[in-house]
Amino acid sequence: MSRRTALWTTSAVVAVLAVLGLLVANGVVWPNRILAARYDVRGVDVAHYQGQIDWDVLAAQDLDFAWIKATEGASHTDPRFAENWAAATRTDLLVGAYHFMSFESSGADQAAQLAAEVPATPGTLPPVIDLEFYGSYFQNHPTPDEVHAILDPLVAGIEEHYGAAPIVYATEEAYDLYLAGRYPDLPVWIRSVAWAPGLSDGREWTVWQYSNRDRLPGYDGVEPYIDMNVFAGTRAELEALTQD
């Protein structure tokens, strides 16, 4: 191969990789969509970042479920939760609420915050505890003992108030640090947007967040993307998790 040919080949490869990277960054190409396509039951999770949501339009996008951000820590309520909850529960979607767990307030106080904002409504999905890193905790992870001291009473408070075990959402790193080998009765919602998930302790996941770069009609917020998820089962099996 001549030097000129080698340069052209290298330039072409770099150009293709750059275009591919741009397509991935903008959600046009997302390899996990192929892997997730084998699951029939799919849904979204949303927060105020998606802005005003037309739930009738969103629900028509071949979706089965939606979890809506409700609370965070011991005092914060998502400003669009009440609006989203009222509108989403009027659709055919299976709907639930999620709580973003803080490492800076007690589990009992966080459970009380969730209970104050999210009604225990028959037919809705169980609450979700969102366990992931934020702010300075990305670099300085709390210890397992610190996290369990918050998570244990949070789980207990949710079970007592709603009569159902919560689902725990976690990144793969958070799962390995805090959940692996523990909480066997709690369904796991795993975030794995780069590849298909495989939990380190051999446990089966219940919900998989496979993309954070999808775009769907029906919302107009500052966040152009929406998270996509699949359920490891049938819609009837997901309905079986709803509150009595």
Secondary structure, 3 states (H helix, E strand, C coil): CCHHHHHHHHHHHHHHHHHHHHHHHCCCCCCHHHHHCCCCEEEEEECHHHCCECHHHHHCCCCCEEEEEEEECCCEECCCHHHHHHHHCCCCCEEEEEEECCCCCCHHHHHHHHHHHCCCCCCCCCCEEEECCCHHHHCCCCCHHHHHHHHHHHHHHHHHHHCCCCEEEEEHHHHHHHHCCCCCCCCEEEECCCCCCCCCCCCCCCEEEEEEEECCCCECCCCCCEEEEEECCCHHHHHCCCCC
